[in-house]
């Protein structure tokens, strides 16, 4: 029988990109969900639409029961509970998500043993960053005898081809300080601080990035226990967006940036601004992974970079490629795992080749 994939939040930019990648590389049927009773999507013969709010528990359980794989794209994940994941575990259905916040990541990881006992493979934080970025790190870690420090830098042009939800994610990430693993200790970091000028491949070249709260700060120290420092930084193109974001994080009163109305206002205004500047900057993404460690008794630094002209499509590739591996039975890893723990470098290399993703490696 033809397999079925359920994509929650499939009407959004990221969810649509995931669906497109799966349709291109598999023969499965897809059900995409959205909260509106009607849709305006051009659906192919292998795609159907289901009006579904995640609060409709009975309807959600029924949709999951009919699926071979569930992909959770209904962000932002800052305040999401693990209801979808728990239903998948209870019903024995494999699970992926594009979650991008530590609060959700930590709640999901707490369900690891339950997923193991159910024989369910649940892989969290898939996409581009986190996602492909994590696999770039593992690729470098596998070249070392003892990895010691990880430095990840992300750069997005304009909107990145994503929707308002991604804008919300950015502003939600500015609300609170977070902890990062530095020199073997958890240290408190203020978001959008400590600007660094990082050299990315053309066309970006030297660009500014800032501390940003990402789930990799939690998962990478767990996945690679010898690592003593994990740095995750993010920046935008054009650079004046970085300065506007810095002002939001450091000049706005804390009570104001924590209001729902403020987040909504800033998200929609930012999206309108990037819709205009996208014409000049494009909507691409650059990821730079740097791992420092020991190799044959010597200190070495390995670096890899990845570029894609459309951030949303790159995220779709990251999640869609893992979905294909799961559906084909090539990736069986019962439990709840981040990408770097679930996906081997060998499988990642297969993904890269199949999708013509160019990675530049330096040592």
C-alpha positions, -999 to 999 in steps of 0.1 A, spaced: 0 0 0 11 36 -6 25 52 25 9 83 39 26 114 55 8 139 77 23 174 77 10 196 105 12 232 95 17 222 59 2 255 46 31 275 59 63 283 39 84 257 57 57 231 57 50 236 20 88 233 13 89 200 32 59 187 13 75 197 -21 107 179 -12 89 147 -2 67 147 -33 98 152 -55 118 123 -39 91 98 -29 58 83 -42 39 87 -9 6 105 -4 6 136 18 -20 152 40 -13 188 49 -32 206 76 -41 242 84 -65 259 108 -86 275 81 -116 255 68 -106 261 32 -73 263 14 -60 282 -16 -32 258 -24 -26 241 -57 -26 205 -45 -14 177 -67 -31 143 -70 -10 129 -42 -19 157 -17 -50 164 2 -59 192 27 -73 187 62 -87 215 83 -73 209 117 -65 228 149 -41 211 172 -66 216 200 -90 192 182 -75 162 200 -99 135 187 -95 147 151 -57 149 155 -55 114 169 -75 101 140 -53 118 114 -21 105 131 -36 69 132 -39 70 94 -3 80 88 30 63 85 49 94 94 40 127 111 59 159 105 52 188 129 57 221 112 32 241 131 55 266 149 65 287 166 76 260 191 85 283 220 52 275 238 43 242 222 36 212 243 45 176 232 9 165 226 16 155 189 47 136 198 30 118 227 1 107 204 26 94 178 44 74 205 11 60 218 1 50 183 35 37 171 39 63 144 73 78 135 77 115 140 98 145 127 96 182 135 111 215 126 113 227 162 138 254 169 136 262 206 152 247 236 121 246 257 104 223 233 136 203 227 140 196 264 104 185 268 107 162 237 139 146 249 122 137 282 100 113 262 130 94 249 125 62 269 88 61 262 96 63 224 123 36 227 98 12 244 72 19 217 98 14 189 91 49 175 118 69 158 113 106 166 138 130 153 135 166 164 150 199 152 152 190 115 154 216 88 183 238 79 193 254 113 188 234 134 189 204 111 215 202 83 237 224 105 238 196 131 249 171 104 277 195 93 289 194 128 288 156 131 306 154 97 335 174 112 334 157 146 338 123 129 371 135 114 385 142 149 398 121 177 386 144 204 362 173 195 365 202 220 347 233 207 318 239 182 311 273 167 280 276 144 272 307 125 240 313 105 232 341 81 198 347 64 191 371 36 159 391 42 129 369 49 147 338 39 116 329 19 98 321 51 66 335 66 55 356 96 60 326 119 97 327 114 97 364 122 78 356 154 105 330 163 132 356 159 116 381 183 105 355 208 142 345 209 151 380 222 128 378 253 150 361 278 187 353 285 197 317 280 224 293 290 252 282 268 279 255 273 312 274 276 344 260 290 326 231 305 300 252 324 266 265 317 268 303 315 241 328 311 241 347 278 221 377 267 206 373 232 220 393 203 253 402 220 290 397 212 289 405 175 315 387 155 325 393 119 325 359 102 338 352 67 312 334 47 315 323 11 304 347 -17 282 366 -20 280 372 17 317 374 26 323 393 59 291 395 79 281 401 115 265 374 137 253 375 173 245 351 201 211 336 196 193 309 216 192 277 195 184 241 206 219 230 194 233 247 225 214 219 245 218 189 222 254 192 209 270 189 244 249 158 250 257 142 216 294 149 219 304 147 256 341 158 250 330 192 237 335 219 263 321 249 243 292 253 219 286 287 203 255 295 182 253 328 164 229 343 139 228 373 116 208 390 89 214 405 55 213 435 50 232 444 81 208 472 92 184 444 102 210 433 127 211 468 143 173 470 144 172 436 161 199 447 186 179 478 194 148 456 200 168 433 223 186 459 243 168 493 241 131 482 243 118 478 278 118 441 288 80 442 296 73 455 261 92 429 242 75 402 262 40 413 252 21 392 226 9 423 209 45 437 205 57 404 190 28 403 165 34 440 155 72 436 151 67 403 132 43 417 106 62 450 102 95 430 97 78 407 72 66 437 52 101 452 52 118 421 41 93 416 13 107 448 -1 144 442 6 142 406 -7 142 421 -42 178 433 -36 192 408 -11 176 375 -22 163 350 4 193 327 8 210 312 38 246 305 47 257 281 74 292 279 88 303 251 111 337 252 129 349 224 151 382 225 171 398 195 186 426 169 186 437 148 156 467 125 159 478 144 190 477 178 173 453 207 177 433 212 145 403 233 133 379 220 107 354 242 90 326 236 65 302 260 49 269 256 30 249 280 9 214 278 -6 195 305 -25 163 299 -6 162 293 31 127 278 32 136 253 5 168 244 23 148 237 54 124 216 33 154 196 20 167 190 56 134 176 68 123 160 36 155 140 32 151 125 67 115 117 60 125 97 29 151 77 49 124 69 75 98 59 50 123 37 32 133 19 64 169 31 61 168 51 94 156 32 125 166 49 157 139 43 183 137 71 208 137 109 207 169 122 191 183 154 177 196 152 141 232 148 149 225 118 171 202 100 147 217 107 113 251 91 105 276 110 84 273 82 58 235 88 54 241 126 55 265 123 26 239 103 6 214 132 12 239 158 1 246 139 -31 210 132 -39 200 168 -35 231 184 -50 239 203 -19 274 218 -21 295 218 11 329 234 12 354 219 37 385 235 50 411 224 76 
